[in-house]
């Protein structure tokens, strides 16, 4: 019998997913499909924000939605009512989506003729930030009731996103939320991030957000 | 839960490596984790049996090596451990430093034949 030998692997655990994400991103770029990965805590208003985003953009581009949840299809039903193409993904208890699950979701949705896909990631500020989904851009929502100290607690998430939507600003007066303190904390982690205060409920700030999406999708078409 | 996802990724990577290198039997898997990585070694160990269940790695042993979270002081050049010095240089007190390591999460090697 052969003796055991030591085989060196020396590979980052994230390397496999990173490679799969990179190739998915390249394919989406070739197909001119813009994929936005939207992350946040549970209850921060991801689904409402998506519904408002659909309203703002559906006349000018074809949109598809990937709804990821541990269980249930309440979010997908809410989106389906708008007539937008949507698919529900169940992660089976897993707290994040990776590039392979995203690829399967996109295949299930069908990206033929679609300009913009929004992936509503699982409500979680930790694991979702550590797994590259292969998305073209990453966005997160922080809602006012969650507090302005969240960048201190979840720095990985705040340092990897391209856009931060600060939602529920209509409720600002009821909470001790310092937008300037938040801005300073986020910019220290991520100087390039675009911060857009919104209220998905009243529509405040949604124009700026829709403009950002328009420009990003156009850039994807032209590059 | 957080750890389970990454352990499944470890299993996937090792099985793939084994297949490509003609490894028929794996005895031990050695991981390297930084002190500053977001993983808890105890939880990794706890979910390992579930992640390898029913795979060729079912009877393997997991070993975890911890790598220190060290930084280089930007003011005086001293190398120090961030966790044991609460993020400040023990020699000059500066909080300006460059991270040298400690966020790793690597599959180091396997013992196999």
Interface residues (C-beta under 8 A of the other chain):
Chain A: X2 X3 X4 X5 X6 X7 X8 X9 X10 X11 X12 X13 X14 X15 X16 X17 X93 X94 X95 X96 X98 X126 X127 X130 X131 X156
Chain B: X1 X2 X4 X5 X6 X9 X10 X12 X13 X14 X16 X17 X21 X23 X27 X28 X31 X38 X104 X105 X106 X107 X108 X109 X110 X111 X112 X113
